[in-house]
Amino acid sequence: MTDGQQLRPHPAAPRTPATPKPARTVTVILAAGEGSRLGSRGKALVSVDGRTLMQRAVQAATDAGTVPLLVLGHRAEQVRAVLDETATVATEVVICPTWQQGLSASLRAGVQGARERGADRVAVVLVDQPGIGAEALRTVLDAHHPGRIARGAVRGRPTHPVVLEIQAALDAAAAAQDDEGARAYLRAHPELLDTIDLTWCADDADIDTPEDLLRWRAAQAPETSG
């Protein structure tokens, strides 16, 4: 270097934009009910096509790329023991001691559990809807936008899953009463709601009675030619 020559700093390398961190989505599976019309074993343990409703819901949540969080209440320890014996995927569990107060109590327990596990958003499903599978869950998740609420519908009927950012889920849980779940919050905020048609990939039937179970099994049976 000659006298008087100045060192020039090398131009800074261009910064690579930070890749946004994927949202951590927890699927809250409401499974605390007694299932009194199904023998009071607990809906989670009702068997459909060789698998319990609990197993089906957990597998769907996992296959959709989310963290399954099972909310238990009635006979929680018995249900958890069955889960431990049969689980094929990692499953988080939260116990709702006030499950008899209705779906609202289960929702609060589940959403709080999701927040404690670092969820950025929550998908809420019911354990007694075996026709809401991984494809339906993925469809609603993919359609969800920040600041919005996405809810599935089958043949125009609102159903699950319901997908909310964590703060909206906490607000919905706080507003829930009795056996209504998030419906009160959704009614109060229609401007935030996007309804996603799932008719092509889901069945919104609830399994509440032995007759419901028979109808479901009949509907799923393969057609036989005469």
N, C-alpha and C positions, 0 to 999 in steps of 0.2 A: 504494500500500500504506500503510495506517495504522499509527501506532506500536503496537507490541505484536503486530501480526499476523505470524504465522509462515508462512514458505514451506513448503509441503508437497510433497514429491517426487511427481512423476507415477508412478502405478503402473507397474511394469515390464511391458512387453509380454510376453504368454505366449510361452514358447519353443516353437518348432516341433521336435518330436522328430526327431532325426537319422535320416535314412534309412539303414538298414543297407547297407553296401557289398556289392554282389554278389560272391559267391565267384568267384575267378579259377580256372577249371577248365581243366586241360591234359589232353588225351587223348594218352596215351602209346601209340603204335602200334609194337608189337614186330615189326620187319621185318628183323632181322639175319641170319636163317637162310640157309643155302646152297640149300635146295631140291634136294638131290642126286637125288631121284627124279623131279624135274621138269626135269632137264638142267643143274642147277648154275648157272643164270644168276642165281640169287637169287630167292626167292619174291616179293620186291617187284616184280619185272619181269614176272612171269607175267601174261599178258593174258587177261582174261575179258570177253566181250561188248564188245570194242573198247577197253577201258581196262585199265591195269595194276591189279593188286591194290593197289599203293601209291596210285594215283590215287583209287581207290574209297574206300579207308580215310580218306585225307586229306579228301576231299569230304564224307564222312559226318560226320567230326569237326567240320568247319567248319559244316555245315548244322545240327548239333546245338547250335551256339552256343559251342563250345569252341575252344581253341587247339591245333591239331594239332602233335604233336612226334614226328617219325619217328626211330626208333632203327635205325641201319644198321650192318652189320658186313661180311658177305661182299660183296666187290666194291663197297665203299661208294662209291668215287669214281665208278665207272661208273653206279651207281644214282642218285647225286646229280646227275650230268650229265643223265641222262634226266629227273629231276625238274625241273631248271632249264629244260629245253627245253619241258616239257609242262605245268608247273604253271599252274593257273588261280586258285589262292588262295595266300596267304602261308603258308609252311610252315617251321617250325623243324626243325632236324636235329641229332641228336647221334650221334656215332660210338662204337660199342662195340668197342674193339680186342680184347677177350677174348671175342668172340661165340661162339667154338668151345667155350667152357665151358658153353654151354647157355642156356636161357631165363632162368635166374637172373641171369646176367651182363648180359643185355639189360635185364632189369627194373631192376637197380640203376642202370645207365647212364641209363635213361629217367626214373626217379623222381628221381635226383639232378639231371638236366637240368631237370625240372619245378620242383624247388625253386629252382634258380638263376634260373628265369624267373618267380619270384614266385607259384607256384601255391598256392592254398589247399586244393585237392583235386585228385585225379587219377582219371581214368578209364583203365583199362587194356584195350586190345583187341589182337587178333592180326591181322596183315595178311592171313593166309590164310583168314579167315572172311568172304567177301564178302557173306554173308547177314545179317551183323550191321551194319545200316545206321543212318542218322541217327535213324529213328523208334525203333529199339531203344535206341540210346544215350540219346536224350532221355527215354525212359520210365524207364530206370534212374536217370538223373540226377534226374528229378523225384521219384522215390521215395526218394532218399537223404536221410537225416536226420543232423544233427550227432552225432558220437560213434558212428555206426553204419557198417556196411559193406553196400553194396547189390551184389547179384550177379544177373545174368540167368540164366534157365533156359528151355529149350525142351523141351516134352513131359517135364518133370520132370528133365531132364539139366542139371546146372550148366554154365554157359558164361560167355562174356564178353558185355558189359562187366562189369568189377568196378570199383566206385567207392569210393574211400577218401579221408578227409581226409589232408593231406600227411604228418602225423606217423605215422599208421597205415601209409601207403604206404612211408615210410622204414623202419619196423619190419618190414613184410612183405618188403621188398627185402633187408634185412639177414638175415632168416631163410631166404631162398630158397636152394635148393641144386640143382645140376645143371640138369635140364630141367623143374623143377617150377614155376617162377614163384612166385606168391603162395600156392599151395595149402597149404604147410606152415603159414603164418600163419593161413589161414582155418580149417584143422583145429584149430589151437590156440585159436581164439577163436570157437567156434560161437555163443556168447551175443551176439555183436555182429552176426551175419549176418542180413540180410534178403534173401530170395530173391524175385526179381521175375519173374513169368511173362511170357515174350516169344513164346510159341507163336503168337500171333495176328499177329506182325509181323516175325518173324526166322526164319532158317534157320541152324542151328549147324554145318553141314557144314564140315569142314576141307578145303582143297585141298592134299593131300600127294603125290598120285600122278597120272599121266596119266589113270587110270581115274576118280579123283575129279573131275578137270576135265571129263571127258566126261559124267559123271553130272550135274554142276552145269549144264553147258550144255544137256543134255537136259531137265532139270527147269525151266529158265528159258525154254525155247523155247515160243512160243505154240501152243496146241492148234489143230489144223486139223481141220475137219469132213470126213468122207468123202463 
